[in-house]
């Protein structure tokens, strides 16, 4: 009897075990099917699968094993499921190590509206792509997010993330940052003025000016670059006095970004006593100010002080000013190579044919920096200079080093010069043929192969050898 009861008990346990195993197999199969469905390109099946997995409390645990595209698809599906469970999973996806799932999670959280604000605001302290994706989501939520974000400005762990988000949102976000720009908390004030400037929000100029000058605020180190970011010439008068302080380099950079014409003379005045970093910043600033600076720069090209002539020439690079051409040509004869080189470079702009002959003469300079600048500028002047350069090659007794640099300049013009160079291969002058062929080899334009072969068949001496070398470059063979 006892034995029978024991046998029956064992049988019942076996049946229960088998039923449990069967249930687990069915559950696992269902879970696997649903996870597979998360990769469906159609949204509706993914939403249905995500709902089932949330109900089974299996979705969150499954995320780590899913490939990136499935995690991204899952985030998109969860945007259609407005539940607390969905928010919890989206929070995990927002913090995903890969950008795509995090970005999709941010977009999905926007669909949850105000309910997603705590999740998004908590992510602002994470930094990196997570913070960026949360910021974008908060920006999309707009006015709904503003009042909540203002509270984070008083949170030491979150204000660095809240400030950029408020700046992007605008409206109530801008108002909160402007108030923060007058806070007694230095670190908060820095974040507020920097982000107001970055987004060029209304009120940013005055907030930064006040931090520049009011003794109780006086966040100079951060207000100076922020005013540069704003790029408003109205900030110029307030910035200029800082050229006479230990902040002169940062001030020069910001003045250049504002393009304030009134900064030209103050910038120049500090160059003789400035260090190399300041001089570089002042040159860039003067260059950015542009046309308004040219008369003063032309005056300084004649200065008795070498550093002033040098900085003036450097600041004129890129100006493309016909007004400056004659003065820059004169500066090619300066006794200092540090002046001649930037003067040569400043003459290099498309169509500046007036400077070609002077730049060709400068190719004979003893300083390689000057020669290199002249060749580069001849290349920048463009194909309008080709005839003059070919004529210089044909000049009797032309120095080889000058011919080489002319060839470099022709090649620097790019393939636009190819047709003229191919035509020059038919010149009766072997020097013109030789250096035109060299330029074509440097261009590596395959359209030059047959004309070079034709020249090679009739050429002799140096010209034939040069053609062979260019064909070797272009085709790997010297055969004509």
Secondary structure in CASP SS format (residue, H / E / C, confidence):
PFRMAT SS
TARGET T0000
AUTHOR 0000-0000-0000
METHOD secondary structure of the structure
MODEL  1
X C 1.00
X H 1.00
X H 1.00
X H 1.00
X H 1.00
X H 1.00
X H 1.00
X H 1.00
X H 1.00
X H 1.00
X H 1.00
X H 1.00
X H 1.00
X H 1.00
X H 1.00
X H 1.00
X H 1.00
X H 1.00
X H 1.00
X H 1.00
X H 1.00
X H 1.00
X H 1.00
X H 1.00
X H 1.00
X H 1.00
X H 1.00
X H 1.00
X H 1.00
X H 1.00
X H 1.00
X H 1.00
X H 1.00
X H 1.00
X H 1.00
X H 1.00
X H 1.00
X C 1.00
X C 1.00
X C 1.00
X C 1.00
X C 1.00
X H 1.00
X H 1.00
X H 1.00
X H 1.00
X H 1.00
X H 1.00
X H 1.00
X H 1.00
X H 1.00
X H 1.00
X H 1.00
X H 1.00
X H 1.00
X C 1.00
X C 1.00
X C 1.00
X H 1.00
X H 1.00
X H 1.00
X H 1.00
X H 1.00
X H 1.00
X H 1.00
X C 1.00
X C 1.00
X H 1.00
X H 1.00
X H 1.00
X H 1.00
X H 1.00
X H 1.00
X H 1.00
X H 1.00
X H 1.00
X H 1.00
X H 1.00
X C 1.00
X C 1.00
X C 1.00
X C 1.00
X C 1.00
X H 1.00
X H 1.00
X H 1.00
X H 1.00
X H 1.00
X H 1.00
X H 1.00
X H 1.00
X H 1.00
X H 1.00
X H 1.00
X C 1.00
X C 1.00
X C 1.00
X C 1.00
X H 1.00
X H 1.00
X H 1.00
X H 1.00
X H 1.00
X H 1.00
X H 1.00
X H 1.00
X H 1.00
X H 1.00
X H 1.00
X H 1.00
X H 1.00
X C 1.00
X H 1.00
X H 1.00
X H 1.00
X H 1.00
X H 1.00
X H 1.00
X H 1.00
X H 1.00
X H 1.00
X H 1.00
X H 1.00
X C 1.00
X C 1.00
X C 1.00
X C 1.00
X H 1.00
X H 1.00
X H 1.00
X H 1.00
X H 1.00
X H 1.00
X H 1.00
X H 1.00
X H 1.00
X H 1.00
X H 1.00
X H 1.00
X H 1.00
X H 1.00
X C 1.00
X H 1.00
X H 1.00
X H 1.00
X H 1.00
X H 1.00
X H 1.00
X H 1.00
X H 1.00
X H 1.00
X H 1.00
X C 1.00
X C 1.00
X C 1.00
X C 1.00
X C 1.00
X C 1.00
X H 1.00
X H 1.00
X H 1.00
X H 1.00
X H 1.00
X H 1.00
X H 1.00
X H 1.00
X H 1.00
X H 1.00
X H 1.00
X C 1.00
X C 1.00
X H 1.00
X H 1.00
X H 1.00
X H 1.00
X H 1.00
X H 1.00
X H 1.00
X H 1.00
X H 1.00
X C 1.00
X C 1.00
X C 1.00
X C 1.00
X C 1.00
X H 1.00
X H 1.00
X H 1.00
X H 1.00
X H 1.00
X H 1.00
X H 1.00
X H 1.00
X H 1.00
X H 1.00
X H 1.00
X H 1.00
X H 1.00
X C 1.00
X C 1.00
X C 1.00
X C 1.00
X C 1.00
X H 1.00
X H 1.00
X H 1.00
X H 1.00
X H 1.00
X H 1.00
X H 1.00
X H 1.00
X H 1.00
X H 1.00
X C 1.00
X C 1.00
X C 1.00
X C 1.00
X C 1.00
X C 1.00
X H 1.00
X H 1.00
X H 1.00
X H 1.00
X H 1.00
X H 1.00
X H 1.00
X H 1.00
X H 1.00
X H 1.00
X H 1.00
X C 1.00
X C 1.00
X H 1.00
X H 1.00
X H 1.00
X H 1.00
X H 1.00
X H 1.00
X H 1.00
X H 1.00
X H 1.00
X H 1.00
X H 1.00
X H 1.00
X C 1.00
X C 1.00
X C 1.00
X H 1.00
X H 1.00
X H 1.00
X H 1.00
X H 1.00
X H 1.00
X H 1.00
X H 1.00
X H 1.00
X H 1.00
X H 1.00
X C 1.00
X C 1.00
X H 1.00
X H 1.00
X H 1.00
X H 1.00
X H 1.00
X H 1.00
X H 1.00
X H 1.00
X H 1.00
X C 1.00
X C 1.00
X C 1.00
X C 1.00
X C 1.00
X C 1.00
X H 1.00
X H 1.00
X H 1.00
X H 1.00
X H 1.00
X H 1.00
X H 1.00
X H 1.00
X H 1.00
X H 1.00
X H 1.00
X H 1.00
X H 1.00
X H 1.00
X C 1.00
X H 1.00
X H 1.00
X H 1.00
X H 1.00
X H 1.00
X H 1.00
X H 1.00
X H 1.00
X H 1.00
X H 1.00
X C 1.00
X C 1.00
X C 1.00
X C 1.00
X C 1.00
X H 1.00
X H 1.00
X H 1.00
X H 1.00
X H 1.00
X H 1.00
X H 1.00
X H 1.00
X H 1.00
X H 1.00
X C 1.00
X C 1.00
X C 1.00
X C 1.00
X C 1.00
X C 1.00
X H 1.00
X H 1.00
X H 1.00
X H 1.00
X H 1.00
X H 1.00
X H 1.00
X H 1.00
X H 1.00
X H 1.00
X C 1.00
X C 1.00
X C 1.00
X C 1.00
X C 1.00
X H 1.00
X H 1.00
X H 1.00
X H 1.00
X H 1.00
X H 1.00
X H 1.00
X H 1.00
X H 1.00
X H 1.00
X C 1.00
X C 1.00
X C 1.00
X C 1.00
X C 1.00
X C 1.00
X H 1.00
X H 1.00
X H 1.00
X H 1.00
X H 1.00
X H 1.00
X H 1.00
X H 1.00
X H 1.00
X H 1.00
X C 1.00
X C 1.00
X C 1.00
X C 1.00
X C 1.00
X H 1.00
X H 1.00
X H 1.00
X H 1.00
X H 1.00
X H 1.00
X H 1.00
X H 1.00
X H 1.00
X H 1.00
X H 1.00
X H 1.00
X H 1.00
X H 1.00
X C 1.00
X H 1.00
X H 1.00
X H 1.00
X H 1.00
X H 1.00
X H 1.00
X H 1.00
X H 1.00
X H 1.00
X H 1.00
X H 1.00
X H 1.00
X C 1.00
X C 1.00
X C 1.00
X C 1.00
X C 1.00
X H 1.00
X H 1.00
X H 1.00
X H 1.00
X H 1.00
X H 1.00
X H 1.00
X H 1.00
X H 1.00
X H 1.00
X H 1.00
X H 1.00
X H 1.00
X C 1.00
X H 1.00
X H 1.00
X H 1.00
X H 1.00
X H 1.00
X H 1.00
X H 1.00
X H 1.00
X H 1.00
X H 1.00
X H 1.00
X C 1.00
X C 1.00
X C 1.00
X C 1.00
X C 1.00
X H 1.00
X H 1.00
X H 1.00
X H 1.00
X H 1.00
X H 1.00
X H 1.00
X H 1.00
X H 1.00
X H 1.00
X H 1.00
X H 1.00
X H 1.00
X H 1.00
X C 1.00
X C 1.00
X H 1.00
X H 1.00
X H 1.00
X H 1.00
X H 1.00
X H 1.00
X H 1.00
X H 1.00
X H 1.00
X H 1.00
X H 1.00
X H 1.00
X H 1.00
X C 1.00
X C 1.00
X H 1.00
X H 1.00
X H 1.00
X H 1.00
X H 1.00
X H 1.00
X H 1.00
X H 1.00
X H 1.00
X H 1.00
X H 1.00
X H 1.00
X H 1.00
X H 1.00
X H 1.00
X C 1.00
X C 1.00
X C 1.00
X C 1.00
X C 1.00
END
